[in-house]
């Protein structure tokens, strides 16, 4: 996957301050936008194509809830995620097809309720992705946020928060 044209050095917008490689005070700095773009690129690269278009929050919550050893029912997932049955069923089918969840064999009980569990493959991929995204989510070491030159916020002179003279 290529980077967007507005982020490349050949772009007419190469002086864009939001470009990942911009220099500030002699140190390389990456903006929050470029970190997000890098994280999204990694998400799309690692997660199977049929799952990459899913909401990352819902997908990761689904896999977290389904990671119990005993598994979880779809109705429990509906309640936990706040989703309707058709949405949970559709996502379950996609995850099952990609072998990211598995059906848990129940030795006894109600045979009508099917329990699902996150597969080893999904736990491995999501764990590796979590580590990669954590590394991308924070600014590089040595880069500090720029603080205001005045040393911070000024304290108001009177009780109502105005900087105007209070008439005394």
N, C-alpha and C positions, 0 to 999 in steps of 0.2 A: 504494500500500500504506500502510495507516495504522499508526501506532505502537501498541504494546500499551497497554491501558488503564492498567496500573500505572505507565507512564512519563508519562502526560499530566498536565497541571496540574489537570484536573477530577477526577482520580482520588482516592478516599478515601486512597490511599497516597502522596499528593503530597509528604509529608514524608519519603518514602523516601530514604535517603542515597545510593542507587545510581542515582537519577534523573539523566539527563544534565545538567540545568541546575543542579545543586546548587551552592551558594555555600560556599566555604571560605576564610576569611581575606580576604574581599573580592574574590576572584578566581573567575571561572567555571572549573569543573573538570569534566571528563568522566571517568567511571569506566571501568575496563577492560571491564566488562560492557556498558556502553552503546556503547563503541567497537566491541566485537564485534557487537552488534546492528546498528549502523550499517553495518559492513562486510558482514554477512550480507544486509542489505537491499539494498545496492548490488550484491552478487553476484547476488541473485535478480532485480534490475532489469535488469542488463546481459546476463547469460547467458540464452540461449533457454530457454524453459520446460522443454523435454524434456531439457535438459542441466543445468539448475539443481539438480535433485534428486540429481545425481551427487556423489560425494565430491569436494570441490574439490581435495584433494591428488592423487588419482588422475587427475582430469581434467587438471590443470595439468602433472603429470609426463608423462602420455600425450602432450600437445601439445608438450612440450619435447623428448621423445625423437623425435617425428615431425617435428620442425622441420628436420632435416637436408635439404640440397638433394637428395640422392640418394634420400631417403625411407627408410623402415624397414619391415621385414616384420612381420606380426602375431606371428610366433613370437619375433622379437627383443623386441617389446613385452611378450609374456608373460613372458620371462625378466627383462627390466629392471624390470617392475612387480610381478613375483611373483604374477601373476594366471593363472587357467586360461583355456584357449582359448575356451570359451563366453562368458566375461565380456568378453574383449578383442573378440570378434566382435560382441557386442551393442553395446558402446560404440562400436566402429568404425562400425557401421550407423547409430547415432544421429548421430555426428559427420558422416558422409557425407551423411545426409539434411539436416542443417543447413548443409551446405557448409563445415564447419570443417576437413575433411580432403579431400584429393584423391588420386586414383590416379596414380602416377608411371608414365609410359610408359617402358618399357625397350626399347632398340633390339635387344638380344640377350640371350641367357642363358636360364635356366629360365623358361618361360612359366607354370609352375604357381604360382610365388611372386609374389604381388602386393605391390608396395611402395606405401606411403601416405605422404603428407606433409601437414603442417599448411598450411592455405590462408592466403592473404593476409588474408582476412576475420577468421579466428581470431586470427592474429598481431596484427592491428590492435586487435580488441576486447580481447584478453587484455593487450596492452601498455597500453592506456588504463585498463583495470581495475586493473592492477598499480600504476600511478601514483596512481590514486584511492585504492586500499586503503592504499598507503604513507602517503598524506597523513592518512588516518583512523586509522592504527595507532599513532601516537605522540601523547602528550598535547599539548595546545595550547602554543605558545611561552609562556614566562613562568611556567608551572605546574611547580613542582618537587615531587618526592616529599617527604612529610613525614618528617623524621628524628626519631629518638627524642630527647627532651629531655635525657637523660643524656649525650648525645654518643656513643652507640654501645654496643657490648657491653662488659661488665666483664670484666677479665682475672682468671681464677681465682687464688686466693691460694696454692694448693698444687698439686702435680704431678698429682693425680687429678681436678682440675676441680671440687672441692667448695668452696663458700663458707664451710663450717663451719671453725671453728678446728681446726688440726691437732694440738692438744694441747700446744703450746708456750706 
